[in-house]
Structure formats: C-alpha cells, structure tokens
C-alpha cells in the first residue's frame, strides 16, 4: 500500500428545503502500489504464447506438405512392386512429382520394369 492518500471527489445529493441538489464530497483514498514487473511478465507471456502458436502452425503446415511428398511416392512404388511380385506387367512407369522424395528409387524401379518387359518380349 502507498502511504500517501489521493484526493477524490464523490458525487452525492443533498436535500435543501425540499430541493435535491448535487454535491461533491472530497475523500481521501489509499491505492495499492502498481507492480510493473507483473505487467512486463504478462506482456512477455503473451508474446511467447503468440510466437509459440505461430511456430506450431508453421511446423504443422511444413509437416503436412513434407509427409505428402513422401507418402505419395511410397504409395505408387508399393502398388508397382505388388504388381511385379504377382507376376503382372505394370501398366505404367512409376511417376513421381518433381520435388517429391524417393526419385532415385523410382528411377531404379522403372529400369527394373523396363528390363523385365524387354526380357518378356525376347
């Protein structure tokens, strides 16, 4: 608590000969000290929470994009390998979008498929 009082004026009404009149009464009040450290802590926590949420959102978006670049090629490669294992001729070469992962693996499997198709023709 602060030791020095602060003067405030409180509005009131006074009855004077049957007429109500407005009156301001002076009072002294004591206010608690304001803790500036607490305010800075609150500001810092809000900033940290905002940056954390922003980082989490960016990480989520990056993870989704990167997982699609991996899952799509794996799915295509798996389907072609199943056809090869079953003795079927693959309908097409493995096509992978530019920038996807496992490009080298798909190229090697395409070479295997071409070699197998050429051996069957001969």
C-alpha positions as CSV (number, residue, x, y, z in Angstrom):
1,X,0.0,0.0,0.0
2,X,1.1,3.5,-0.7
3,X,1.5,5.8,2.3
4,X,0.2,9.0,0.7
5,X,-3.5,9.4,0.2
6,X,-5.1,10.5,-3.0
7,X,-7.9,13.0,-3.0
8,X,-11.0,12.1,-5.0
9,X,-14.4,13.7,-5.2
10,X,-17.5,11.6,-4.9
11,X,-20.8,12.8,-6.3
12,X,-23.8,12.9,-4.0
13,X,-27.1,14.6,-3.4
14,X,-28.2,16.9,-0.7
15,X,-31.8,17.8,0.2
16,X,-32.1,21.5,0.8
17,X,-35.6,22.8,1.6
18,X,-37.2,20.0,-0.4
19,X,-35.0,20.6,-3.4
20,X,-32.4,17.9,-4.2
21,X,-29.1,19.4,-5.1
22,X,-25.9,17.8,-6.5
23,X,-23.0,17.8,-4.1
24,X,-19.4,16.7,-4.4
25,X,-17.7,15.4,-1.3
26,X,-13.9,15.3,-1.0
27,X,-12.5,11.9,0.2
28,X,-9.0,10.6,0.6
29,X,-8.3,7.0,-0.5
30,X,-5.2,4.9,-0.4
31,X,-4.3,2.9,-3.6
32,X,-2.1,-0.2,-3.7
33,X,1.2,0.1,-5.4
34,X,1.2,-0.9,-9.1
35,X,3.6,-3.8,-9.8
36,X,5.2,-3.0,-13.1
37,X,7.1,-6.3,-13.1
38,X,3.8,-8.2,-13.2
39,X,2.8,-6.2,-16.3
40,X,6.0,-6.9,-18.1
41,X,5.6,-10.6,-17.2
42,X,2.1,-10.6,-18.7
43,X,3.4,-8.9,-21.9
44,X,6.3,-11.4,-22.2
45,X,4.0,-14.4,-21.7
46,X,1.6,-13.1,-24.3
47,X,4.4,-12.7,-26.8
48,X,5.8,-16.1,-26.1
49,X,2.4,-17.7,-26.5
50,X,1.9,-15.9,-29.8
51,X,5.2,-16.9,-31.2
52,X,4.7,-20.5,-29.9
53,X,1.4,-20.7,-31.7
54,X,2.8,-19.2,-34.8
55,X,5.7,-21.7,-34.8
56,X,3.3,-24.6,-34.1
57,X,1.2,-23.6,-37.1
58,X,4.2,-23.3,-39.4
59,X,5.5,-26.6,-38.2
60,X,2.1,-28.3,-38.9
61,X,1.9,-26.9,-42.4
62,X,5.5,-27.9,-43.2
63,X,4.9,-31.4,-41.8
64,X,1.7,-31.9,-43.9
65,X,3.5,-30.8,-47.1
66,X,6.5,-32.9,-46.4
67,X,4.5,-36.0,-45.5
68,X,2.6,-35.8,-48.8
69,X,5.9,-35.6,-50.6
70,X,6.9,-38.9,-49.0
71,X,3.6,-40.7,-48.8
72,X,2.6,-40.3,-52.5
73,X,5.7,-41.9,-53.9
74,X,5.7,-44.7,-51.4
75,X,2.1,-45.5,-52.3
76,X,3.0,-45.5,-56.1
77,X,6.1,-47.6,-55.5
78,X,4.2,-50.1,-53.3
79,X,1.5,-50.6,-55.9
80,X,4.0,-51.3,-58.7
81,X,6.0,-53.7,-56.5
82,X,2.8,-55.6,-55.7
83,X,2.1,-56.0,-59.5
84,X,5.7,-57.2,-60.1
85,X,5.5,-59.6,-57.2
86,X,2.2,-61.0,-58.5
87,X,3.8,-61.5,-62.0
88,X,1.7,-58.9,-63.6
89,X,3.1,-56.4,-66.0
90,X,2.9,-52.9,-64.6
91,X,0.5,-50.7,-66.5
92,X,2.8,-47.7,-66.4
93,X,6.1,-46.5,-65.1
94,X,6.3,-45.0,-61.7
95,X,5.6,-41.3,-62.0
96,X,6.7,-39.1,-59.2
97,X,6.0,-35.4,-59.0
98,X,9.0,-33.0,-59.2
99,X,10.4,-32.3,-55.8
100,X,9.0,-35.5,-54.2
101,X,11.2,-37.8,-52.2
102,X,12.4,-41.3,-53.5
103,X,13.1,-40.0,-57.0
104,X,16.2,-42.3,-57.3
105,X,14.3,-45.3,-56.0
106,X,11.5,-44.7,-58.6
107,X,14.1,-44.4,-61.4
108,X,15.7,-47.7,-60.4
109,X,12.4,-49.5,-60.2
110,X,11.4,-48.1,-63.6
111,X,14.7,-49.6,-65.0
112,X,13.8,-52.9,-63.5
113,X,10.3,-52.7,-65.0
114,X,11.7,-51.9,-68.5
115,X,14.3,-54.7,-68.2
116,X,11.5,-57.2,-67.3
117,X,9.2,-56.0,-70.1
118,X,12.1,-56.3,-72.6
119,X,13.0,-59.8,-71.4
120,X,9.4,-61.0,-71.8
121,X,9.3,-59.6,-75.4
122,X,12.5,-61.5,-76.3
